[in-house]
């Protein structure tokens, strides 16, 4: 249940963030992307506040070790159409409402008028999408009206037979047929659209039940090889970048999956639109941030020079990466020339961010090894140890000991 209980996505073995990865140094699910491997969607509503039928039977008990890999064979036995639930508008306590086509409802919108009944409300439920050709922001006065609308609109959003067939070709690895049908959508059907129908910005911006476009879906389902690259070339050549409801482009998804060949292909296809390649998602993450969270070094090498092009950008990125506990990105940034003693808000340093905000022993050690100065003071006149001392936790005690001993041996 989405109230901090154990049966949620944060503790679920089906959350990709909880599955061990050979790339990750150490094992910290909190620093990785929460991704439902049953439905192939990003968990946007906070993993501690999201759950489904399967999370009841796939969460870690006190005696179990996190990190067990769930095989594709086991995943294929689970039904991706099972609803995912998150927190809705309060009504006598926590209320649970389902995702809509892979999109999380939320309660962070302003007051407005209900999309279903047109009654005004101060606190309600919202469903928001920033997807290419599918942007919307609907508010509802209560959970029940949201669910009625979701059922009704879902019936109205059925794909055409050709659209469904394209997804099926991709699902079943029929790449030649997928290329032929994608070509038809882009160069034939799009040119015969009736004048009274608003044309799509991208002819392949229609989405499946998880709100992925065919371009995103190809990255999810196909191997990182020439068959995928050939399909991407057909679907993306001279077309605008596609974004899903929470701002993930195909580059974000390829970076998350660690498909460095696909990332390289997409960089070439969108070379003239570099700002779209590095664009940040709804959570403020660029593709290189995503790749670093998952430990995909080759992808980081491809994207870093495009994302950070001068000293100030490198330094600011290091401050952000250290605050987030993103070791891989911090390493790449330092190697690219970022200053380990740069100053950020209120003169905080990367070392302060790593120790205080991220509470990350590995990243703190790395920054110290790279010459981070623990004696530097912020605008409050405090150094990193001054900031840590008031907070008595086991992690803080370990950090204080680590920093003190490291300074003594220098």
ABEGO torsion letter per residue (X at the ends): XBAGBABBAAABAABAAABBBAABBEBBAAABBBBBAAAGBBBAAEAAABBBAAAAAABBBAABBBGBBBBAAAAAABBAABBBBBBBBBBGEBBBBBBBGGBBBBAABBBBBBAAAGBBBABBBBBBBABBGABBBBBBABAAAAAAAAAAAAAAABBBAAAAAAAAAAAAGBAAAAAAAAAAAAAAAAAABBAABBBBABAAABBBAAGBBAAAAAAAABBBBAAAAAAAAAAABGBBBBBBAAGBBAAAAAAAAGBAAAAAAAAAAAAABAAAAABBBAAGBBAAAAAAAAGBAAAAAAAAAAABABAAAAAAAAAAAAAAGBAAAAAAAAAAGBBAABBBBGGBBAAAAAAAAAGBAAAAAAAAAAGBBAABBBAAGBBAAAAAAABBBAAAAAAAAAAAAAAAAX
